[in-house]
Amino acid sequence: ELKEHLKKYESIYITIGFILWFLVLIVIAMALTKFKAPYRSYAIEIGNLQIAWYAVFIISGIVMGAILAFKEASKLAINTNHLSDAILIAVPLAIIGARLYYVIFDPDKNYQSFADVFNIRQGGLAIHGAIIITIIFIIIYTRLRKMNIWALMDIVAPGFLIGQVLGRWGNFFNREAHGGPIKENTYQTLKYIIPKFILENMYLTEDGITDYHHPTFLYEGLWNLAGLIIILIIRRKKLLKLGDIIGYYLIWYGLGRGLLIEPFRTDPLYIGSLRVNIVFSLVLFVGGGILFLILKKIFIKELPYYHDFVLENETKIKK
């Protein structure tokens, strides 16, 4: 009876576990400075070795995304051994892609050696590069392993969002990925909406001026969380066809990053005189996501609804 209960409400318990782990990390990180900002950027220090909170949150996001993917894999007839191999290869590739993207478009290039290019201890990772490399990898990997590319893409999208939500809290403890100073009248409103511990850690000195700064990491995190919730809900409805979720993810993330977040960041990457993350978010992600969905609808009409595909595989498993 207990087994049946746990299986029935498994998703709820997993979600509660994710939330509790996230809250525990936040409390521990704040406790290290006795709950007074600015908070420490590193979780553990042993001699010269420091493990940053950024790494802890990113790894937590990857683990949570992987757990969610494995729970969904059986519903989509995905071989979990192939999925394990994919994750083990994709994660380091994504880190390399995120670093190369940052280095290529970094306006303040100061890399003296090849080692400097891959020295991520000083920061410098860009999620756009991770997404691009991961999608390319999935295209190649699914062909080699003869896997359903649409199914794998669809379970990767929620994982991206979980990683992005958690990863932004690493930025928070690094006191980075923030916006410009908050105007006085705006601050008077935000202080009633945004928790005090967040605003206090965003009290920064930049260009010789000390002021409260917009926590754009939080804005982006909330946007991605909303996108994650929407995807998890609608994929259980007969609304999306197999392979649609990755397209909608690209559109959702691209719009939020390109229009709502990136214009207010104070640490932009550039391509010429243009902010590359705005260009790529709107052109490559939003435009690419829309084009992908249109072309898929025109040329691959036989794909089933995600909802029906899941039901079909669950029926086979029960038999």
C-alpha positions in Angstrom: 0.0 0.0 0.0 2.8 2.4 0.9 4.6 1.5 -2.4 1.4 2.3 -4.4 1.0 5.6 -2.5 4.6 6.6 -3.2 4.3 5.7 -6.9 1.1 7.6 -7.2 2.4 10.8 -5.7 6.0 10.3 -6.8 6.1 13.6 -8.7 4.8 15.6 -5.8 7.4 14.1 -3.4 10.2 14.7 -5.9 9.1 18.3 -6.3 9.0 18.8 -2.5 12.4 17.3 -2.3 13.8 19.7 -4.9 12.3 22.7 -3.1 13.6 21.6 0.3 17.1 21.1 -1.1 17.1 24.5 -2.7 16.0 26.1 0.6 18.6 24.2 2.6 21.3 25.5 0.3 20.1 29.1 0.6 20.0 28.9 4.4 23.4 27.3 4.7 24.9 29.9 2.4 23.5 32.8 4.4 24.4 31.2 7.7 28.1 31.2 6.8 28.0 35.0 7.2 25.5 34.9 10.1 22.7 36.0 7.7 24.3 39.3 7.0 25.1 40.5 3.5 27.4 40.4 1.6 27.3 36.7 1.6 30.3 34.4 0.9 30.7 33.4 -2.7 32.2 30.0 -1.8 30.7 27.1 0.1 33.9 25.3 1.1 37.5 26.4 1.6 40.3 23.9 2.2 43.7 25.5 1.9 43.9 27.1 -1.5 40.9 25.1 -2.7 37.5 26.8 -2.9 34.3 25.3 -4.0 32.0 28.2 -5.1 28.3 28.3 -4.4 27.9 28.8 -8.1 29.3 25.3 -8.7 27.0 23.9 -5.9 23.9 25.4 -7.4 24.8 24.4 -11.0 25.5 20.8 -10.0 22.2 20.7 -8.0 20.4 22.0 -11.1 22.0 19.3 -13.3 21.1 16.5 -10.8 17.5 17.8 -10.5 17.2 18.0 -14.3 18.6 14.5 -14.7 16.2 13.0 -12.1 13.3 14.7 -13.9 14.6 13.3 -17.2 15.0 9.8 -16.0 11.4 9.8 -14.5 10.1 10.9 -17.9 12.3 8.6 -20.0 10.3 5.5 -19.5 7.1 7.3 -20.5 8.8 8.2 -23.8 10.3 4.8 -24.5 13.9 6.2 -24.0 16.6 3.7 -23.1 17.9 4.9 -19.7 21.3 3.6 -20.4 21.5 5.7 -23.5 20.2 8.6 -21.5 22.9 8.1 -18.8 25.6 8.1 -21.5 24.1 11.2 -23.1 24.1 13.2 -19.8 27.7 12.1 -19.0 28.9 13.4 -22.4 26.6 16.4 -22.7 27.4 18.0 -19.3 31.1 18.6 -20.0 30.4 19.6 -23.6 27.9 22.1 -22.3 30.5 23.6 -19.9 33.0 23.8 -22.8 30.4 25.4 -25.1 29.4 27.9 -22.4 33.0 28.9 -21.8 33.9 29.2 -25.5 30.9 31.4 -26.2 31.9 33.7 -23.3 35.5 33.9 -24.5 34.6 34.6 -28.1 32.2 37.5 -27.3 34.0 38.8 -24.1 34.6 42.5 -24.8 37.5 42.6 -22.3 39.6 39.8 -23.6 42.6 39.2 -21.4 43.7 35.6 -22.1 47.4 35.1 -22.0 47.5 31.4 -22.7 45.4 28.4 -23.7 44.9 27.6 -20.1 43.4 31.0 -19.4 40.7 30.3 -22.1 39.4 27.3 -20.0 40.0 28.8 -16.6 36.5 29.0 -15.3 37.5 29.6 -11.7 37.3 33.3 -12.3 33.9 33.0 -13.9 32.9 33.4 -17.5 30.2 30.9 -18.6 27.3 31.8 -20.9 24.2 29.6 -21.0 23.7 30.4 -24.7 26.8 28.4 -25.6 25.7 25.5 -23.5 22.3 25.3 -25.1 23.7 25.5 -28.7 26.3 22.8 -28.1 23.8 20.5 -26.3 21.3 20.7 -29.1 24.0 20.0 -31.7 25.2 17.0 -29.5 21.6 15.6 -29.3 21.2 15.7 -33.1 24.4 13.7 -33.6 24.0 11.4 -30.6 20.4 10.4 -31.4 21.5 9.5 -35.0 24.4 7.3 -33.7 22.3 5.6 -31.1 19.1 5.4 -33.3 17.1 7.2 -30.6 13.9 9.3 -31.0 15.4 12.8 -31.3 12.1 14.5 -30.6 11.5 12.6 -27.3 15.1 13.3 -26.1 14.8 17.0 -27.0 11.5 17.2 -25.1 13.0 15.9 -21.8 16.1 18.1 -22.2 14.1 21.4 -22.2 12.7 21.2 -18.7 16.3 20.2 -17.5 17.6 23.4 -19.1 15.1 25.5 -17.2 15.8 23.8 -13.8 19.5 24.3 -14.3 19.0 28.0 -15.2 16.7 28.6 -12.2 19.3 27.1 -9.8 22.3 28.5 -11.6 21.1 32.1 -11.2 21.4 31.7 -7.4 25.0 30.9 -7.9 25.2 34.3 -9.6 23.5 35.9 -6.6 26.1 34.7 -4.2 28.8 35.8 -6.6 27.0 39.2 -6.7 27.0 39.2 -10.5 24.5 39.0 -13.4 22.8 42.0 -11.9 21.3 45.2 -13.5 22.0 48.8 -13.0 21.2 51.0 -9.9 17.6 51.0 -8.8 16.0 54.4 -8.9 14.7 55.7 -5.5 11.0 55.6 -6.4 11.4 52.1 -7.9 13.3 50.9 -4.8 10.5 52.1 -2.5 8.2 49.7 -4.4 10.6 46.8 -4.8 11.5 46.7 -1.1 8.0 45.5 -0.4 8.1 42.8 -3.1 11.7 41.5 -3.1 13.0 39.8 0.1 15.4 42.0 2.1 18.2 39.5 2.0 18.3 39.7 -1.8 18.3 43.5 -2.0 21.0 43.7 0.7 23.3 41.5 -1.3 22.7 43.7 -4.3 24.0 46.7 -2.5 27.1 47.1 -4.7 29.8 49.6 -5.7 30.1 50.0 -9.4 31.9 52.7 -11.3 32.6 54.4 -8.0 28.9 54.6 -7.0 27.4 52.5 -4.2 23.7 51.7 -4.6 21.1 49.0 -4.7 21.1 47.2 -8.1 18.4 45.4 -9.9 18.6 41.6 -9.1 18.2 40.6 -12.8 19.3 37.1 -11.8 16.1 36.9 -9.8 13.9 38.3 -12.6 15.4 35.7 -15.0 15.1 32.9 -12.5 11.4 33.7 -11.9 10.8 33.9 -15.7 12.4 30.5 -16.2 10.5 29.0 -13.3 7.2 30.1 -14.8 8.3 28.6 -18.1 9.1 25.3 -16.3 5.8 25.1 -14.6 3.9 25.8 -17.8 5.8 23.1 -19.7 5.3 20.5 -17.0 1.5 21.3 -17.0 0.8 21.5 -20.7 2.9 18.4 -21.6 0.2 16.4 -19.8 -2.5 18.0 -22.0 -3.3 17.2 -25.6 -1.8 20.4 -26.8 1.8 19.8 -28.0 3.1 17.3 -30.5 6.3 15.3 -29.9 9.3 17.6 -30.3 7.3 20.8 -29.7 8.5 21.4 -26.2 12.1 22.3 -27.2 10.7 24.8 -29.7 8.5 26.5 -27.1 11.4 26.4 -24.6 13.6 28.3 -27.1 10.9 30.9 -27.7 10.1 31.3 -24.0 13.7 31.6 -22.9 14.7 33.8 -25.8 11.9 36.3 -25.2 12.7 36.6 -21.5 16.4 36.9 -21.9 16.4 39.1 -25.0 13.6 41.5 -24.0 13.2 41.4 -20.2 16.6 40.6 -18.8 19.6 41.3 -21.1 18.8 45.0 -21.8 19.2 45.7 -18.1 22.4 43.7 -17.4 25.6 45.6 -16.7 27.9 42.8 -18.0 27.0 42.4 -21.7 28.9 40.4 -24.2 29.3 42.0 -27.6 29.4 41.1 -31.3 30.7 44.4 -32.9 28.6 47.1 -31.2 25.6 44.8 -30.6 24.8 42.9 -27.4 25.3 39.4 -28.6 22.9 37.8 -26.0 20.1 40.1 -27.2 20.8 39.2 -30.8 21.1 35.5 -30.2 18.2 35.4 -27.8 15.8 37.0 -30.2 17.2 35.8 -33.6 18.6 32.4 -32.9 16.3 31.3 -30.0 13.0 33.0 -30.7 13.3 33.1 -34.5 14.8 29.6 -34.6 12.2 28.2 -32.2 9.3 29.7 -34.3 10.9 28.5 -37.6 11.5 25.0 -36.1 7.9 24.7 -35.0 6.6 25.9 -38.4 8.9 23.6 -40.5 8.2 20.6 -38.2 4.4 21.1 -38.6 4.8 21.3 -42.4 7.2 18.5 -43.1 6.8 16.1 -40.2 3.0 15.8 -39.8 2.9 12.2 -38.6 4.3 12.9 -35.1 1.9 12.1 -32.3 0.8 14.4 -29.5 3.2 14.2 -26.6 0.2 13.3 -24.3 -0.8 10.4 -26.6 2.7 9.2 -27.0 3.1 9.0 -23.2 -0.2 7.2 -22.7 0.7 4.7 -25.5 4.0 3.8 -23.8 2.5 3.6 -20.3 -0.1 1.2 -21.7 2.7 -1.0 -23.2 4.6 -1.0 -19.9 1.5 -2.1 -18.0 1.0 -5.0 -20.4 
